[in-house]
Amino acid sequence: MFDLFNDPLNLIWIALALLIGILLGGFIVASVRKNRDIQLKRTAEDIIAAANEEARQVQLEAKDDALKITRQAENELQQRRSELNKEDDRLVKRREELDRRFDQMQQRESSLNKRQSSIDKRANEIDNLYNERLNELQRVAELTTDEARDILLEEVERTARNDMARIIRQIENEARETGEEKARELIADAIQRVASDKVAEVTTSIVNLPNEEMKGRIVGRNGRNIRSFEQATGVDVIVDDTPEAVTISCFDSVRREIARRTLDRLVQDGRIHPAYIEKILSEERAEMDKDIVKAGNEAAYDASVHGLHPEIIKKLGRLKFRTSYGQNQLAHAVETSKIASVLAAELGANVEIAKMGALLHDLGKAMDHNTDGTHAQIGAEFAKRHGVSPAVVNIIASHHHEVDQTSIEAVIVEAADAISGARPGARREDLEQYIKRLKALENIAIQHKGVESSFAIQAGREVRIIVKPEEVDDYQAHQLAKNIAEEIEETLQYPGQIRVTVIRETRSVSYAK
């Protein structure tokens, strides 16, 4: 192998072969490059030809589209021209019709002018004839027109006065006969529509204790705790022989309630000493203020009275902790407002003024422990200072006739106040009599023959009686109602009237088997 390269002749042959290979490779490369250029040129020509063909196609399509658009525009233009021609024909016909109508109107106007002249002529003839007849009547009656008119008016006035006096007497008689009955019906309807579920609500001042040992902790060493509590709260704590309970006494109902809540928390917590008493008392006072405002807002909402000053709302809420004969004063104010609203609506008075005046009529009871004067005067002055209207202020001040009543709404509120306080079951002292009267009503009815059951309803204003249909016929049912009504009149005392309703019904029962 190495000898091959050592021979010079072999080297020449090798060099020659390499040269030939190089030349041959260059020729081949040149040939390939030439063929590739030719191929690329043909490819470019094909692409150009395809692009030209596509351009021609696009141009042809564009020409077709332009032709279609042109034809469509020409069609629309032709259609528009046709419509314009039709509209022009219609306007021509309309103009001809208007011209024809105008001619007819001119002819009618001419005819009316002729008729008007004829009517004017006839009216002149009638006026002349009227004047002739009037002159003739005046000559025969020997009276002028003014004299005859005065005589006629005098006669008509005399007749009208007689009729008016007769009607007035008739109305007065009817008013006397029906006024009292109508008033009873109106008051009874107001009570029925504002029926309250609450009978007698009492604010307690008793604090229950878990055991008797708690009394000693409340008193504290040498009475330290109870003295601190009474001094901080302003109440009297009565620790007596009542088992597991102490009593809180104070003329101010709000102060008493705060003290009750404070002592109740102290008992539950178990820690009773002067510093802790003051802390709990401060918290309960803040909570009580919130409860008072909440109660006032709820009362105003229940009575549908809006726009009250925040200070009035606070005083109103204090009535929640004030009672009168066992009747909660805030509930009484709301109930009075509802009754006054019904009465005012029935009588055509101002409902809003009546509602607000009734809700605030006992406002002074929230302050009368701390201020001199009656609760009506105190409440009226407080309401006046806080922007309440003069009509409502007069209602508050006059509901016990301490000042003159200046409106029908004041009279309505006074009546509503009396209704709320005197209705059956409203106050604790009337509850027992109320229940006895209802039981007596039912007992009177149940004792009659043929009566199956009886029920006193509508606060004792009606007794409903169910009879046995096989024992009592229709005539006997009518007679039974009359007899029971007479017995009630003879044996019971009651306000207003009591309706006796006897119900007789026949029931047929069968069973499908």
Buried (B, 14 or more C-beta within 10 A) or exposed (E): EEEEEEEEEEEEEEEEEEEEEEEEEEEEEEEEEEEEEEEEEEEEEEEEEEEEEEEEEEEEEEEEEEEEEEEEEEEEEEEEEEEEEEEEEEEEEEEEEEEEEEEEEEEEEEEEEEEEEEEEEEEEEEEEEEEEEEEEEBEEEEBEEEEEEEEEEEEEEEEEEEEEEEEEEEEEEEEEEEEEEEEBBBBBEBBEEBEBEEBBBEBEBEBEBEEEEBBEBBBBEEEEBBBBBBEBBEBEBEBEEEEEBBBBEBEBBBBBBBBBBBBBBBBEEEEBBBEBBBEBBEEBBEEBBEBBBEBBBBBBEBBBBEEBBEBBBBBBBBBBBBBBEBBBBBBBBBBBBBBBBBBBEBBEBBBBBBBBBBBBBBBBBBBBBEEEBBBBBBBBBBBBEBEBBEBBBBBBBBBBEEBEBBBBBBBBBBBBBBBBBEBBBBBBEBBEEBBEBBEBBBEBBEEBEBBBEBBBEBBBBBBBBBBEBEEBEEEBBEEBBEBBBEBBEEEBEBEEBBEBEBEBEEEEEEEEE
